[in-house]
């Protein structure tokens, strides 16, 4: 498996939709974001999209791994690659928004992200379809951060 910085055109929309169910949201960040991929030969098996909030601060907008490659460390290895790459570009802080429970929250916390803020009813107010995980509706978003310095 290899990891690379790539272009938005190389990433299948179906993969991005696993982490963000809104094509409109994806379109708003994918073209101006930095795109990183985990590759198995010519197949994109994982993706991380991040965008600049300022010169030294970025936000991760999307982290997705194909279902058949999940729970094998692909996402964690790709994230490690991305964090090293972003730090080399002078980025000092990474932020991300995620649900208030579930696997993604555990994933980010395992990497070292810390809770910074809670956005009440974010998923209720910003997505036309109700989002459920394990039978529980996502309502609030947790804003997390990781300092790279």
Biotite code that builds the C-alpha atoms (Angstrom):
import biotite.structure as struc

atoms = struc.array([
    struc.Atom([0.000, 0.000, 0.000], chain_id="A", res_id=1, res_name="UNK", atom_name="CA", element="C"),
    struc.Atom([1.229, 3.475, -0.858], chain_id="A", res_id=2, res_name="UNK", atom_name="CA", element="C"),
    struc.Atom([0.183, 6.943, 0.284], chain_id="A", res_id=3, res_name="UNK", atom_name="CA", element="C"),
    struc.Atom([0.239, 10.061, -1.865], chain_id="A", res_id=4, res_name="UNK", atom_name="CA", element="C"),
    struc.Atom([-0.966, 13.599, -2.242], chain_id="A", res_id=5, res_name="UNK", atom_name="CA", element="C"),
    struc.Atom([-3.241, 13.604, -5.272], chain_id="A", res_id=6, res_name="UNK", atom_name="CA", element="C"),
    struc.Atom([-6.057, 15.482, -7.030], chain_id="A", res_id=7, res_name="UNK", atom_name="CA", element="C"),
    struc.Atom([-9.792, 15.568, -6.433], chain_id="A", res_id=8, res_name="UNK", atom_name="CA", element="C"),
    struc.Atom([-10.420, 14.061, -9.875], chain_id="A", res_id=9, res_name="UNK", atom_name="CA", element="C"),
    struc.Atom([-8.776, 10.804, -8.795], chain_id="A", res_id=10, res_name="UNK", atom_name="CA", element="C"),
    struc.Atom([-11.159, 10.214, -5.859], chain_id="A", res_id=11, res_name="UNK", atom_name="CA", element="C"),
    struc.Atom([-14.500, 8.440, -6.438], chain_id="A", res_id=12, res_name="UNK", atom_name="CA", element="C"),
    struc.Atom([-17.450, 10.396, -5.054], chain_id="A", res_id=13, res_name="UNK", atom_name="CA", element="C"),
    struc.Atom([-18.851, 7.157, -3.577], chain_id="A", res_id=14, res_name="UNK", atom_name="CA", element="C"),
    struc.Atom([-15.826, 6.930, -1.298], chain_id="A", res_id=15, res_name="UNK", atom_name="CA", element="C"),
    struc.Atom([-16.249, 10.520, -0.089], chain_id="A", res_id=16, res_name="UNK", atom_name="CA", element="C"),
    struc.Atom([-19.977, 9.965, 0.504], chain_id="A", res_id=17, res_name="UNK", atom_name="CA", element="C"),
    struc.Atom([-19.155, 7.317, 3.133], chain_id="A", res_id=18, res_name="UNK", atom_name="CA", element="C"),
    struc.Atom([-17.964, 10.066, 5.489], chain_id="A", res_id=19, res_name="UNK", atom_name="CA", element="C"),
    struc.Atom([-20.112, 12.978, 4.297], chain_id="A", res_id=20, res_name="UNK", atom_name="CA", element="C"),
    struc.Atom([-23.583, 12.202, 2.934], chain_id="A", res_id=21, res_name="UNK", atom_name="CA", element="C"),
    struc.Atom([-23.876, 15.604, 1.213], chain_id="A", res_id=22, res_name="UNK", atom_name="CA", element="C"),
    struc.Atom([-22.632, 15.972, -2.379], chain_id="A", res_id=23, res_name="UNK", atom_name="CA", element="C"),
    struc.Atom([-23.094, 19.735, -1.923], chain_id="A", res_id=24, res_name="UNK", atom_name="CA", element="C"),
    struc.Atom([-20.739, 19.755, 1.088], chain_id="A", res_id=25, res_name="UNK", atom_name="CA", element="C"),
    struc.Atom([-18.174, 17.603, -0.706], chain_id="A", res_id=26, res_name="UNK", atom_name="CA", element="C"),
    struc.Atom([-18.245, 19.886, -3.744], chain_id="A", res_id=27, res_name="UNK", atom_name="CA", element="C"),
    struc.Atom([-17.667, 22.919, -1.506], chain_id="A", res_id=28, res_name="UNK", atom_name="CA", element="C"),
    struc.Atom([-14.350, 21.611, -0.129], chain_id="A", res_id=29, res_name="UNK", atom_name="CA", element="C"),
    struc.Atom([-12.885, 19.045, -2.509], chain_id="A", res_id=30, res_name="UNK", atom_name="CA", element="C"),
    struc.Atom([-11.668, 21.348, -5.294], chain_id="A", res_id=31, res_name="UNK", atom_name="CA", element="C"),
    struc.Atom([-9.791, 23.746, -2.989], chain_id="A", res_id=32, res_name="UNK", atom_name="CA", element="C"),
    struc.Atom([-8.616, 21.120, -0.523], chain_id="A", res_id=33, res_name="UNK", atom_name="CA", element="C"),
    struc.Atom([-5.473, 19.071, -0.269], chain_id="A", res_id=34, res_name="UNK", atom_name="CA", element="C"),
    struc.Atom([-6.315, 15.492, -1.171], chain_id="A", res_id=35, res_name="UNK", atom_name="CA", element="C"),
    struc.Atom([-4.413, 12.477, 0.126], chain_id="A", res_id=36, res_name="UNK", atom_name="CA", element="C"),
    struc.Atom([-5.006, 8.872, -0.899], chain_id="A", res_id=37, res_name="UNK", atom_name="CA", element="C"),
    struc.Atom([-4.144, 5.369, 0.246], chain_id="A", res_id=38, res_name="UNK", atom_name="CA", element="C"),
    struc.Atom([-3.540, 3.290, -2.878], chain_id="A", res_id=39, res_name="UNK", atom_name="CA", element="C"),
    struc.Atom([-3.608, -0.467, -3.395], chain_id="A", res_id=40, res_name="UNK", atom_name="CA", element="C"),
    struc.Atom([-2.089, -0.725, -6.869], chain_id="A", res_id=41, res_name="UNK", atom_name="CA", element="C"),
    struc.Atom([-4.347, 1.547, -8.978], chain_id="A", res_id=42, res_name="UNK", atom_name="CA", element="C"),
    struc.Atom([-7.280, 1.454, -6.561], chain_id="A", res_id=43, res_name="UNK", atom_name="CA", element="C"),
    struc.Atom([-7.997, 4.345, -4.179], chain_id="A", res_id=44, res_name="UNK", atom_name="CA", element="C"),
    struc.Atom([-8.829, 2.565, -0.909], chain_id="A", res_id=45, res_name="UNK", atom_name="CA", element="C"),
    struc.Atom([-8.740, 5.568, 1.426], chain_id="A", res_id=46, res_name="UNK", atom_name="CA", element="C"),
    struc.Atom([-8.897, 9.337, 1.260], chain_id="A", res_id=47, res_name="UNK", atom_name="CA", element="C"),
    struc.Atom([-8.379, 12.362, 3.484], chain_id="A", res_id=48, res_name="UNK", atom_name="CA", element="C"),
    struc.Atom([-9.324, 15.860, 2.337], chain_id="A", res_id=49, res_name="UNK", atom_name="CA", element="C"),
    struc.Atom([-8.101, 18.902, 4.272], chain_id="A", res_id=50, res_name="UNK", atom_name="CA", element="C"),
    struc.Atom([-8.357, 22.635, 3.671], chain_id="A", res_id=51, res_name="UNK", atom_name="CA", element="C"),
    struc.Atom([-6.588, 25.715, 4.981], chain_id="A", res_id=52, res_name="UNK", atom_name="CA", element="C"),
    struc.Atom([-8.364, 27.844, 7.588], chain_id="A", res_id=53, res_name="UNK", atom_name="CA", element="C"),
    struc.Atom([-5.303, 30.129, 7.869], chain_id="A", res_id=54, res_name="UNK", atom_name="CA", element="C"),
    struc.Atom([-1.585, 29.898, 7.067], chain_id="A", res_id=55, res_name="UNK", atom_name="CA", element="C"),
    struc.Atom([-0.893, 27.532, 9.968], chain_id="A", res_id=56, res_name="UNK", atom_name="CA", element="C"),
    struc.Atom([-4.310, 25.974, 10.599], chain_id="A", res_id=57, res_name="UNK", atom_name="CA", element="C"),
    struc.Atom([-6.176, 23.373, 8.549], chain_id="A", res_id=58, res_name="UNK", atom_name="CA", element="C"),
    struc.Atom([-9.419, 21.466, 8.843], chain_id="A", res_id=59, res_name="UNK", atom_name="CA", element="C"),
    struc.Atom([-9.919, 17.844, 7.886], chain_id="A", res_id=60, res_name="UNK", atom_name="CA", element="C"),
    struc.Atom([-13.148, 17.639, 5.913], chain_id="A", res_id=61, res_name="UNK", atom_name="CA", element="C"),
    struc.Atom([-13.305, 13.991, 4.966], chain_id="A", res_id=62, res_name="UNK", atom_name="CA", element="C"),
    struc.Atom([-11.726, 10.705, 6.044], chain_id="A", res_id=63, res_name="UNK", atom_name="CA", element="C"),
    struc.Atom([-12.988, 7.630, 4.197], chain_id="A", res_id=64, res_name="UNK", atom_name="CA", element="C"),
    struc.Atom([-11.766, 4.067, 3.697], chain_id="A", res_id=65, res_name="UNK", atom_name="CA", element="C"),
    struc.Atom([-13.400, 1.466, 1.461], chain_id="A", res_id=66, res_name="UNK", atom_name="CA", element="C"),
    struc.Atom([-15.424, -0.925, 3.582], chain_id="A", res_id=67, res_name="UNK", atom_name="CA", element="C"),
    struc.Atom([-13.366, -3.987, 2.639], chain_id="A", res_id=68, res_name="UNK", atom_name="CA", element="C"),
    struc.Atom([-10.187, -2.187, 3.801], chain_id="A", res_id=69, res_name="UNK", atom_name="CA", element="C"),
    struc.Atom([-11.586, -0.887, 7.111], chain_id="A", res_id=70, res_name="UNK", atom_name="CA", element="C"),
    struc.Atom([-10.299, -2.134, 10.469], chain_id="A", res_id=71, res_name="UNK", atom_name="CA", element="C"),
    struc.Atom([-6.882, -2.887, 8.962], chain_id="A", res_id=72, res_name="UNK", atom_name="CA", element="C"),
    struc.Atom([-5.103, 0.325, 9.978], chain_id="A", res_id=73, res_name="UNK", atom_name="CA", element="C"),
    struc.Atom([-5.425, 1.954, 6.541], chain_id="A", res_id=74, res_name="UNK", atom_name="CA", element="C"),
    struc.Atom([-7.086, 5.101, 7.914], chain_id="A", res_id=75, res_name="UNK", atom_name="CA", element="C"),
    struc.Atom([-4.584, 5.420, 10.763], chain_id="A", res_id=76, res_name="UNK", atom_name="CA", element="C"),
    struc.Atom([-1.573, 4.978, 8.463], chain_id="A", res_id=77, res_name="UNK", atom_name="CA", element="C"),
    struc.Atom([-3.023, 7.448, 5.968], chain_id="A", res_id=78, res_name="UNK", atom_name="CA", element="C"),
    struc.Atom([-3.669, 9.952, 8.776], chain_id="A", res_id=79, res_name="UNK", atom_name="CA", element="C"),
    struc.Atom([-0.082, 9.538, 10.004], chain_id="A", res_id=80, res_name="UNK", atom_name="CA", element="C"),
    struc.Atom([1.150, 10.253, 6.453], chain_id="A", res_id=81, res_name="UNK", atom_name="CA", element="C"),
    struc.Atom([-1.118, 13.328, 6.208], chain_id="A", res_id=82, res_name="UNK", atom_name="CA", element="C"),
    struc.Atom([-0.097, 14.760, 9.589], chain_id="A", res_id=83, res_name="UNK", atom_name="CA", element="C"),
    struc.Atom([3.610, 14.438, 8.730], chain_id="A", res_id=84, res_name="UNK", atom_name="CA", element="C"),
    struc.Atom([2.999, 16.019, 5.330], chain_id="A", res_id=85, res_name="UNK", atom_name="CA", element="C"),
    struc.Atom([0.971, 18.916, 6.763], chain_id="A", res_id=86, res_name="UNK", atom_name="CA", element="C"),
    struc.Atom([3.535, 19.590, 9.485], chain_id="A", res_id=87, res_name="UNK", atom_name="CA", element="C"),
    struc.Atom([6.221, 19.766, 6.777], chain_id="A", res_id=88, res_name="UNK", atom_name="CA", element="C"),
    struc.Atom([4.077, 22.439, 5.060], chain_id="A", res_id=89, res_name="UNK", atom_name="CA", element="C"),
    struc.Atom([4.183, 24.549, 8.230], chain_id="A", res_id=90, res_name="UNK", atom_name="CA", element="C"),
    struc.Atom([0.753, 23.625, 9.577], chain_id="A", res_id=91, res_name="UNK", atom_name="CA", element="C"),
    struc.Atom([0.638, 23.942, 13.378], chain_id="A", res_id=92, res_name="UNK", atom_name="CA", element="C"),
    struc.Atom([-2.960, 22.966, 14.163], chain_id="A", res_id=93, res_name="UNK", atom_name="CA", element="C"),
    struc.Atom([-5.458, 20.548, 12.622], chain_id="A", res_id=94, res_name="UNK", atom_name="CA", element="C"),
    struc.Atom([-9.181, 20.750, 13.339], chain_id="A", res_id=95, res_name="UNK", atom_name="CA", element="C"),
    struc.Atom([-12.034, 18.396, 12.511], chain_id="A", res_id=96, res_name="UNK", atom_name="CA", element="C"),
    struc.Atom([-15.766, 18.174, 13.136], chain_id="A", res_id=97, res_name="UNK", atom_name="CA", element="C"),
    struc.Atom([-17.375, 14.832, 13.934], chain_id="A", res_id=98, res_name="UNK", atom_name="CA", element="C"),
    struc.Atom([-20.389, 13.344, 15.638], chain_id="A", res_id=99, res_name="UNK", atom_name="CA", element="C"),
    struc.Atom([-20.663, 13.363, 19.416], chain_id="A", res_id=100, res_name="UNK", atom_name="CA", element="C"),
    struc.Atom([-20.423, 9.544, 19.561], chain_id="A", res_id=101, res_name="UNK", atom_name="CA", element="C"),
    struc.Atom([-19.414, 6.545, 17.466], chain_id="A", res_id=102, res_name="UNK", atom_name="CA", element="C"),
    struc.Atom([-16.392, 5.150, 15.696], chain_id="A", res_id=103, res_name="UNK", atom_name="CA", element="C"),
    struc.Atom([-15.112, 8.384, 14.071], chain_id="A", res_id=104, res_name="UNK", atom_name="CA", element="C"),
    struc.Atom([-14.862, 10.087, 17.475], chain_id="A", res_id=105, res_name="UNK", atom_name="CA", element="C"),
    struc.Atom([-12.901, 7.142, 18.889], chain_id="A", res_id=106, res_name="UNK", atom_name="CA", element="C"),
    struc.Atom([-10.645, 7.150, 15.804], chain_id="A", res_id=107, res_name="UNK", atom_name="CA", element="C"),
    struc.Atom([-9.715, 10.822, 16.219], chain_id="A", res_id=108, res_name="UNK", atom_name="CA", element="C"),
    struc.Atom([-9.222, 10.538, 19.977], chain_id="A", res_id=109, res_name="UNK", atom_name="CA", element="C"),
    struc.Atom([-6.931, 7.526, 19.513], chain_id="A", res_id=110, res_name="UNK", atom_name="CA", element="C"),
    struc.Atom([-4.740, 9.687, 17.238], chain_id="A", res_id=111, res_name="UNK", atom_name="CA", element="C"),
    struc.Atom([-4.585, 12.405, 19.908], chain_id="A", res_id=112, res_name="UNK", atom_name="CA", element="C"),
    struc.Atom([-7.306, 14.886, 18.912], chain_id="A", res_id=113, res_name="UNK", atom_name="CA", element="C"),
    struc.Atom([-8.941, 16.765, 21.796], chain_id="A", res_id=114, res_name="UNK", atom_name="CA", element="C"),
    struc.Atom([-12.432, 18.249, 22.108], chain_id="A", res_id=115, res_name="UNK", atom_name="CA", element="C"),
    struc.Atom([-12.511, 22.015, 21.563], chain_id="A", res_id=116, res_name="UNK", atom_name="CA", element="C"),
    struc.Atom([-16.224, 22.848, 21.212], chain_id="A", res_id=117, res_name="UNK", atom_name="CA", element="C"),
    struc.Atom([-19.716, 21.439, 20.735], chain_id="A", res_id=118, res_name="UNK", atom_name="CA", element="C"),
    struc.Atom([-21.978, 22.717, 17.962], chain_id="A", res_id=119, res_name="UNK", atom_name="CA", element="C"),
    struc.Atom([-25.504, 21.929, 19.130], chain_id="A", res_id=120, res_name="UNK", atom_name="CA", element="C"),
    struc.Atom([-27.876, 20.536, 16.471], chain_id="A", res_id=121, res_name="UNK", atom_name="CA", element="C"),
    struc.Atom([-25.285, 20.891, 13.685], chain_id="A", res_id=122, res_name="UNK", atom_name="CA", element="C"),
    struc.Atom([-26.340, 17.698, 11.894], chain_id="A", res_id=123, res_name="UNK", atom_name="CA", element="C"),
    struc.Atom([-30.040, 18.493, 12.342], chain_id="A", res_id=124, res_name="UNK", atom_name="CA", element="C"),
    struc.Atom([-29.697, 22.016, 10.922], chain_id="A", res_id=125, res_name="UNK", atom_name="CA", element="C"),
    struc.Atom([-27.164, 21.410, 8.144], chain_id="A", res_id=126, res_name="UNK", atom_name="CA", element="C"),
    struc.Atom([-28.143, 18.106, 6.512], chain_id="A", res_id=127, res_name="UNK", atom_name="CA", element="C"),
    struc.Atom([-31.455, 17.489, 4.727], chain_id="A", res_id=128, res_name="UNK", atom_name="CA", element="C"),
    struc.Atom([-31.455, 13.782, 5.637], chain_id="A", res_id=129, res_name="UNK", atom_name="CA", element="C"),
    struc.Atom([-31.371, 12.527, 9.221], chain_id="A", res_id=130, res_name="UNK", atom_name="CA", element="C"),
    struc.Atom([-28.027, 10.855, 10.002], chain_id="A", res_id=131, res_name="UNK", atom_name="CA", element="C"),
    struc.Atom([-28.023, 7.736, 12.168], chain_id="A", res_id=132, res_name="UNK", atom_name="CA", element="C"),
    struc.Atom([-25.189, 5.622, 13.532], chain_id="A", res_id=133, res_name="UNK", atom_name="CA", element="C"),
    struc.Atom([-25.941, 2.407, 15.415], chain_id="A", res_id=134, res_name="UNK", atom_name="CA", element="C"),
    struc.Atom([-29.613, 3.405, 15.544], chain_id="A", res_id=135, res_name="UNK", atom_name="CA", element="C"),
    struc.Atom([-28.895, 6.751, 17.248], chain_id="A", res_id=136, res_name="UNK", atom_name="CA", element="C"),
    struc.Atom([-29.486, 10.080, 15.502], chain_id="A", res_id=137, res_name="UNK", atom_name="CA", element="C"),
    struc.Atom([-26.484, 12.380, 15.160], chain_id="A", res_id=138, res_name="UNK", atom_name="CA", element="C"),
    struc.Atom([-27.477, 15.849, 16.307], chain_id="A", res_id=139, res_name="UNK", atom_name="CA", element="C"),
    struc.Atom([-24.451, 17.636, 17.785], chain_id="A", res_id=140, res_name="UNK", atom_name="CA", element="C"),
    struc.Atom([-21.012, 18.052, 16.245], chain_id="A", res_id=141, res_name="UNK", atom_name="CA", element="C"),
    struc.Atom([-17.845, 17.940, 18.311], chain_id="A", res_id=142, res_name="UNK", atom_name="CA", element="C"),
    struc.Atom([-15.054, 20.202, 17.112], chain_id="A", res_id=143, res_name="UNK", atom_name="CA", element="C"),
    struc.Atom([-11.695, 18.539, 17.775], chain_id="A", res_id=144, res_name="UNK", atom_name="CA", element="C"),
    struc.Atom([-8.120, 19.760, 17.369], chain_id="A", res_id=145, res_name="UNK", atom_name="CA", element="C"),
    struc.Atom([-4.591, 18.429, 17.287], chain_id="A", res_id=146, res_name="UNK", atom_name="CA", element="C"),
    struc.Atom([-1.529, 20.635, 17.693], chain_id="A", res_id=147, res_name="UNK", atom_name="CA", element="C"),
    struc.Atom([1.375, 19.571, 15.480], chain_id="A", res_id=148, res_name="UNK", atom_name="CA", element="C"),
    struc.Atom([4.025, 21.751, 17.107], chain_id="A", res_id=149, res_name="UNK", atom_name="CA", element="C"),
])
